[in-house]
Amino acid sequence: MTADFTVTKFSWRKVAEKVSEVAGKPYSANYVREVASGYRTNHQLTIILQNLGIVKKEVA
């Protein structure tokens, strides 16, 4: 059996900086990560994360 996994690593801090810039409001890296994982809900951030390619579908 072969492991054909592709792992994409990125900095949640950098994602939060970009999201904050687009949204015009500061967001922490932890909060953005929780929204992306579906642990928290924020419709505006979900749309921004989709546009940035961080999440593929609506998480909430």
Secondary structure per residue as TSV (DSSP state, phi and psi in degrees):
chain	resnum	aa	ss	phi	psi
A	1	M	-	360.0	132.1
A	2	T	-	-106.3	148.6
A	3	A	-	-95.8	104.4
A	4	D	-	-108.2	61.8
A	5	F	-	-104.9	141.8
A	6	T	-	-113.6	122.3
A	7	V	-	-109.5	125.8
A	8	T	-	-107.7	119.5
A	9	K	-	-106.5	139.9
A	10	F	-	-149.9	163.9
A	11	S	-	-90.2	121.2
A	12	W	H	-64.9	-28.6
A	13	R	H	-63.8	-43.6
A	14	K	H	-68.8	-37.3
A	15	V	H	-62.6	-43.5
A	16	A	H	-63.1	-38.4
A	17	E	H	-61.8	-45.0
A	18	K	H	-67.1	-43.6
A	19	V	H	-61.5	-43.8
A	20	S	H	-62.7	-39.2
A	21	E	H	-63.9	-44.7
A	22	V	H	-68.7	-42.4
A	23	A	H	-78.0	-22.9
A	24	G	T	76.1	21.9
A	25	K	S	-148.3	136.8
A	26	P	-	-73.2	134.5
A	27	Y	-	-128.5	143.6
A	28	S	-	-82.0	157.6
A	29	A	H	-62.4	-39.4
A	30	N	H	-63.8	-43.3
A	31	Y	H	-64.0	-44.0
A	32	V	H	-62.8	-42.3
A	33	R	H	-62.4	-41.2
A	34	E	H	-66.3	-37.1
A	35	V	H	-66.8	-43.5
A	36	A	H	-63.5	-33.9
A	37	S	H	-82.9	-12.8
A	38	G	T	94.6	-0.7
A	39	Y	S	-67.6	-36.6
A	40	R	S	-119.3	160.6
A	41	T	-	-117.4	136.8
A	42	N	-	-159.0	103.4
A	43	H	H	-60.0	-41.7
A	44	Q	H	-61.6	-45.9
A	45	L	H	-66.8	-36.4
A	46	T	H	-60.3	-42.9
A	47	I	H	-64.4	-43.4
A	48	I	H	-63.4	-43.0
A	49	L	H	-64.6	-35.9
A	50	Q	H	-64.8	-44.0
A	51	N	H	-64.6	-31.5
A	52	L	H	-81.9	-9.9
A	53	G	T	82.9	16.5
A	54	I	S	-80.1	-41.7
A	55	V	-	-117.6	145.9
A	56	K	S	-90.8	-30.9
A	57	K	S	-139.4	171.9
A	58	E	-	-66.4	126.6
A	59	V	-	-86.5	-20.2
A	60	A	-	-115.3	360.0
